[in-house]
Amino acid sequence: MTGADEQTRSESEHGGARVLPIHVALTRPILLAGADRELTLVNVIVCFALLFGIGFSQWTLSIVVFLATVGQWALGRVTKYDPDFRRVYTRHVQLQTYYPAAPSIHARRPIIHASVPYSG
């Protein structure tokens, strides 16, 4: 069967609409060690900063091991629940609790463009 025959068959199956497959890599989130990439990198940087910034002792080593294991496990669990939780949370934090129905008196005046350009 040629490509033209397959396209005609798929168009007839879907009511004449053209169907194009989307590659999985375009829709799948980018993860590192099973968690959000940026948060995993922040976890690793914090662990290295604690380990090399404070110094080697049994207390810092235990804190680093705890953050590396339990912290990464928690990030993986949250990512499994919602892969976009970091973006959703940052957008949620930026939202205000109340939006007034009218603009404030200090708001900029709207730019009104002429519907017909004036020449002359």
Residue pairs with C-beta under 8 A, 6 or more apart in sequence:
7 18
10 19
11 17
11 18
11 19
29 36
29 79
29 83
29 84
30 37
31 37
31 79
31 83
32 40
32 41
33 40
33 72
33 76
34 72
34 75
34 76
34 79
34 80
35 72
35 75
35 76
35 78
35 79
36 75
36 79
36 83
36 85
36 86
38 86
39 75
39 86
40 72
40 75
43 67
43 68
43 71
43 72
43 75
44 68
46 67
47 64
47 67
47 68
50 60
50 63
50 64
50 67
51 60
51 61
51 64
54 60
78 85
79 85
82 88
